[in-house]
């Protein structure tokens, strides 16, 4: 009888040990959480390059960065507004605000990352002084970049604006146009094509670099780099801007790694300067 009782006691103890081990194993499994996916929309270099650079950093923090590549700027904002992505990285604040007004959206700039050096380019002249009378100038069709282009021409003393400090100027706000320039509105993605057709074209380094041109070597009028108004920024929605995964992307982009990349790879070519 004593042997039976002893056997039962031993068996019970063994079961308790096995149960404890099983419990610990399950706890460890629970601790190994699956990475949280964070989706960021973008469409071209250097934004997509920077996102690729921070993938491993985010993975260490428990996030799987999915770069959702879109075909144009509007699509990236539509996807964010429709909650198909968590954030996007391609635009400056004025462009975002324009989208908000048109679509009753609530997108917010979370973190400025870099200033893109915009400029004017020409296939036929080397200096703006050589711009012919009645020259055809291609400028962006969207209001914010159109205003940016006109402000740059004013700064270069090619035209005079009634208020050169306004971010909402149009052709109607030109006070003096001594060379009787004609302005043709072109979408951002078609400005490269306009370079081959027009006398002068406004463009971003992101696009013009595809033609082998750079602001420092080929730009005829360059914007000052100290204005953060048009800084390319990480953008989210009002309802998710403080979410942990959005903040994780913000932290990774506003890092020394990205700043070094901008300073070493983009700034020497005149493409961009850090905005943080």
RACORGI-V251278 format. One line per field, one symbol per residue. psi: psi as a letter, one per 30 degrees, with the letter a starting at -180 (. if undefined). Layout:
BEGIN
psi = ???
END
This chain:
BEGIN
psi = eeeeeeeeeeeeeeeeeeeeeeeeeeeeeefikkkkkkkkklfllfeeeeeefgeeeeefggkjkjjjklfleeeeeeeeeggflflljflleeeeeeeeefghlhkkkekkeljkjllklkfflfkffgklkgkjkklkfkeefeeeeeeeeeeghelklejffkgglaffgkekifghkkkkkklefgeeefefflfkkklleeefffggkleeefkfkkkkfgjgegkklkkalefgfgkeeeeeeeeeehleeeeeeeeeeeeffgellkg.
END
